Amino acid sequence: MWGYRRLGATIVLLASACGGESRAQLRRVGPEGSDAECGAGSLGDPTIGCSPLVTLAAGDYNTCGITTDGAVVCFGTNEHGESAPPPGTFVTIAAGPAHGCGIRTDATLACWGDDSYGQASPPDGSFKAVAAGQWHSCGVRSDGTVECWGLDSAGQAEPPAGTFVELDGGGAVTCGLRTDRRLACWGTADYGLSTPPSGTFKSLVLDTARGYALTEDDGVVAWGHDEMVDPPSVKLSSLAPASGYACALLANGTPACWGNPGFVNDPPVGTFRVIAGRMRHHCVLDAGGALRCWGSNNYGETSPPEVTFRTF
């Protein structure tokens, strides 16, 4: 099985979103309102780096997505306000176990849900990427530097210098992809989580005891807990580890799951563009923005409303 408890954002294939075969041009958010050369599904200044936009994110017992009109819609538990996002229009979102954050169309941050350690009280300024850990959050500012807020028990909210394009937050660790596509991690050294592999990568994802990164040839490398089973030797477009199992979209867009037989549920049939999951549930988005979910539905986390979601 992969991972004990999923805490980060879904790993996202970035190759088609930053340069290359971009399907359209995305207007860069920010006070200057200028056009960017980053492709559809990404954001930022291409001279610094394009950050992937996340339109679907899963908390422990809820799921959130960005609709075609830019609003964030969440479903599932709302014990801490994690399913009550603020109004407005957003371009990207992230979900922790019981809180969420998003970047509005004006590049400012908004967070909602559990704020026990200040993880849902973001700083001012312009951002192009955001990540939600267990009790902390981090964002990539428009200049590529990282700022974190919330619990800092092990240095997980003390990012290194440099410029980044993507982040993910775990329990007491944060990892990011630098502009040169190399990994950097900060926070707890437990299980070797803060010592990522060398090389260049397309994207990354964290769970509590393990980290995963998508390689340039669409394989997956892992680091962290040495008793965890390594990922399979197949090409993936995206990966969403959960509690005791994992699901992914293969290179052809079909979903597949593996891990503890007691936790794995059969995914829907078809091809999809986006996947997100955590704990015991997963959801996928097809090209038309229709959402399909499976797994535990104890809190309604796999019962989406009848709205159309954005896929980029």
Residue pairs with C-beta under 8 A, 6 or more apart in sequence:
1 228
1 229
1 244
1 245
1 246
1 259
1 260
1 263
2 207
2 210
2 228
2 229
2 231
2 241
2 244
2 245
2 246
2 258
2 259
3 207
3 208
3 209
3 210
3 228
3 241
3 242
3 243
3 244
3 246
4 207
4 208
4 209
4 243
4 244
5 171
5 207
5 208
5 243
5 279
6 58
6 207
6 208
6 240
6 241
6 242
6 243
6 277
6 278
6 279
7 96
7 97
7 133
7 134
7 169
7 170
7 171
7 206
7 207
7 208
7 278
8 131
8 133
8 168
8 169
8 170
8 205
8 206
8 207
9 54
9 57
9 94
9 95
9 131
9 132
9 167
9 168
9 169
9 205
10 54
10 56
10 57
10 58
10 205
10 238
10 239
10 240
10 274
10 275
10 276
10 277
11 203
11 204
11 205
11 212
11 213
11 214
11 238
11 239
11 240
12 52
12 54
12 166
12 203
12 238
13 202
13 203
13 214
13 218
13 236
13 237
13 238
14 42
14 50
14 52
14 166
14 202
14 203
14 214
15 202
16 22
16 23
16 39
16 41
17 38
17 39
17 40
17 41
17 42
17 50
17 52
17 53
17 312
18 38
18 39
18 42
18 46
18 49
18 50
18 52
18 165
19 38
19 39
19 46
19 50
20 39
21 39
22 38
22 39
22 40
22 41
22 42
23 39
23 40
23 41
24 39
24 40
25 35
25 36
25 37
25 39
25 40
26 36
26 38
26 39
26 40
26 41
26 42
26 43
26 53
26 312
27 33
27 35
27 36
28 34
28 35
28 36
28 38
28 43
28 44
28 45
29 43
29 91
29 103
29 104
29 105
29 106
29 107
29 126
29 128
30 106
30 107
30 126
30 142
31 106
31 107
31 126
36 43
36 44
36 45
36 46
36 50
37 46
38 44
38 45
38 46
38 50
38 51
39 50
40 312
41 52
41 53
41 312
42 50
42 51
42 52
42 53
43 50
43 51
43 53
43 91
43 92
43 103
43 128
43 129
44 50
44 51
44 128
44 129
44 142
44 144
44 165
45 142
48 143
48 144
48 163
48 165
48 179
49 144
49 163
49 164
49 165
49 179
50 165
51 92
51 128
51 129
51 140
51 165
51 166
52 92
52 129
52 165
52 166
52 203
53 91
53 92
53 312
54 92
54 93
54 94
55 65
55 66
55 92
55 93
55 274
55 285
55 309
55 310
55 311
55 312
56 63
56 64
56 65
56 66
56 93
56 274
56 275
56 276
56 283
56 285
56 291
56 309
57 63
57 64
57 65
57 93
57 94
57 95
57 100
57 132
57 276
58 64
58 95
58 240
58 276
58 277
58 278
58 279
58 281
58 282
58 283
58 301
59 76
59 77
59 82
59 95
59 96
59 97
59 98
59 99
59 100
59 113
59 278
59 301
60 77
60 97
60 98
60 278
60 279
61 76
61 77
61 279
61 281
61 298
61 299
61 301
62 74
62 75
62 76
62 77
62 78
62 82
62 83
62 95
62 299
62 301
63 74
63 75
63 76
63 95
63 276
63 281
63 283
63 293
63 301
63 302
63 304
64 72
64 73
64 74
64 83
64 85
64 93
64 95
64 100
65 72
65 73
65 74
65 93
65 283
65 285
65 291
65 304
65 309
65 310
66 72
66 73
66 90
66 91
66 92
66 93
66 102
66 309
66 310
67 73
67 307
67 308
67 309
67 310
68 289
68 308
68 309
68 310
69 89
70 88
70 89
70 90
70 91
70 105
70 310
71 87
71 88
71 89
71 90
72 85
72 86
72 90
72 93
72 100
72 102
73 85
73 305
73 307
73 309
74 82
74 83
74 84
74 85
74 100
75 83
75 300
75 301
75 303
75 304
75 305
76 82
76 83
76 299
76 300
76 301
77 83
77 299
77 300
77 301
78 84
79 98
80 98
80 99
80 113
80 114
81 99
81 112
81 113
81 114
82 95
82 98
82 99
82 100
82 112
82 113
82 114
84 112
84 113
85 100
85 102
85 110
85 112
86 110
86 112
88 104
88 105
88 110
89 104
89 105
90 102
90 103
90 104
90 105
90 110
91 102
91 103
91 104
91 105
92 102
92 103
92 129
92 130
93 100
93 101
93 102
93 103
93 130
94 100
94 101
94 102
94 130
94 131
94 132
94 137
94 169
95 132
95 276
95 278
96 113
96 114
96 119
96 132
96 133
96 134
96 135
96 137
96 169
97 114
97 134
97 278
98 113
98 114
99 111
99 112
99 113
99 114
99 115
99 119
99 120
99 132
99 137
100 111
100 112
100 113
100 132
101 109
101 110
101 111
101 112
101 120
101 122
101 130
101 131
101 132
101 137
101 139
102 109
102 110
102 111
102 130
103 109
103 127
103 128
103 129
103 130
103 139
104 110
107 126
107 127
107 128
107 142
108 124
108 125
108 126
108 127
109 122
109 123
109 125
109 127
109 130
109 139
110 122
111 119
111 120
111 121
111 122
111 132
111 137
112 120
113 120
114 120
114 135
115 121
116 135
117 135
117 136
117 150
117 151
118 149
118 150
118 151
119 132
119 133
119 135
119 136
119 137
119 149
119 150
119 151
120 137
120 150
121 149
121 150
122 137
122 139
122 149
123 139
123 147
123 149
125 141
125 142
125 147
126 141
126 142
127 139
127 140
127 141
127 142
128 140
128 141
128 142
129 139
129 140
129 164
129 165
129 166
129 167
130 137
130 138
130 139
130 140
130 167
131 137
131 138
131 139
131 167
131 168
131 169
131 174
132 169
133 150
133 156
133 169
133 170
133 171
133 172
133 173
133 174
134 151
134 169
134 170
134 171
134 172
135 150
135 151
136 148
136 149
136 150
136 151
136 152
136 156
136 157
136 169
136 174
137 148
137 149
137 150
137 169
138 146
138 147
138 148
138 149
138 157
138 159
138 167
138 169
138 174
138 176
139 146
139 147
139 148
139 167
140 146
140 164
140 165
140 166
140 167
140 176
141 147
143 163
144 162
144 163
144 164
144 165
144 179
145 159
145 161
145 162
145 163
145 164
146 159
146 160
146 164
146 167
146 176
147 159
148 156
148 157
148 158
148 159
148 174
149 157
150 157
151 157
152 158
153 172
154 172
154 173
154 187
154 188
155 186
155 187
155 188
156 169
156 170
156 172
156 173
156 174
156 186
156 187
156 188
157 174
158 186
158 187
159 174
159 176
159 186
160 184
160 186
162 178
162 179
162 184
163 178
163 179
164 176
164 177
164 178
164 179
164 184
165 176
165 177
165 178
165 179
165 181
166 176
166 177
166 203
166 204
167 174
167 175
167 176
167 177
168 174
168 175
168 176
168 204
168 205
168 206
169 206
170 187
170 193
170 206
170 207
170 208
170 211
171 188
171 208
172 187
172 188
172 190
173 185
173 186
173 187
173 188
173 193
173 194
173 206
174 185
174 186
174 187
174 206
175 183
175 184
175 185
175 186
175 193
175 196
175 204
175 206
175 211
176 183
176 184
176 185
176 204
177 183
177 201
177 203
177 204
178 184
180 200
181 200
181 201
181 202
182 198
182 199
182 200
182 201
183 196
183 197
183 201
183 204
183 213
184 196
185 193
185 194
185 195
185 196
185 211
186 194
187 193
187 194
188 194
189 195
190 209
191 209
191 210
191 224
191 225
191 226
192 223
192 224
192 226
193 206
193 209
193 210
193 211
193 223
193 224
195 223
196 204
196 211
196 213
196 223
197 213
197 221
197 223
199 215
199 221
200 216
201 213
201 214
201 215
201 216
201 221
202 213
202 214
202 215
202 216
202 218
203 213
203 214
204 211
204 212
204 213
204 214
205 211
205 212
205 213
205 239
205 240
205 241
206 212
207 241
209 224
209 225
209 228
210 222
210 223
210 224
210 225
210 228
210 241
211 222
211 223
211 224
212 220
212 221
212 222
212 231
212 239
212 241
213 220
213 221
213 222
214 220
214 236
214 239
215 221
217 235
218 235
218 236
218 237
218 251
219 233
219 234
219 235
219 236
220 231
220 236
220 239
221 231
222 228
222 230
222 231
229 259
231 239
231 246
232 258
234 250
234 251
235 250
235 251
236 248
236 249
236 250
236 251
237 248
237 249
237 250
237 251
237 253
238 248
238 249
238 274
238 275
239 246
239 247
239 248
239 249
239 275
240 246
240 247
240 248
240 275
240 276
240 277
240 278
240 282
241 277
242 259
242 263
242 277
242 278
242 279
242 280
242 281
242 282
242 295
243 263
243 278
243 279
243 280
244 259
244 260
244 262
244 263
245 257
245 258
245 259
245 260
245 263
245 264
246 257
246 258
246 259
247 255
247 256
247 257
247 267
247 275
247 277
247 282
248 255
248 256
248 257
248 275
249 255
249 272
249 273
249 274
249 275
249 284
250 256
252 271
253 271
253 272
253 273
254 270
254 271
254 272
255 267
255 268
255 272
255 275
255 282
255 284
256 267
257 264
257 265
257 266
257 267
257 282
258 264
263 280
265 294
265 295
266 294
267 282
267 284
267 294
268 284
268 292
268 294
270 286
270 292
271 286
271 287
272 284
272 285
272 286
272 287
272 292
273 285
273 286
273 287
273 311
274 284
274 285
274 311
275 282
275 283
275 284
275 285
276 282
276 283
277 283
277 295
279 296
280 295
280 296
281 293
281 294
281 295
281 296
281 297
281 301
281 302
282 293
282 294
282 295
283 291
283 292
283 293
283 294
283 302
283 304
284 291
284 292
284 293
285 291
285 292
285 309
285 311
286 292
286 311
287 311
288 308
289 308
289 309
289 310
289 311
290 308
290 309
291 304
291 309
293 301
293 302
293 303
293 304
294 302
295 301
295 302
296 302
297 303
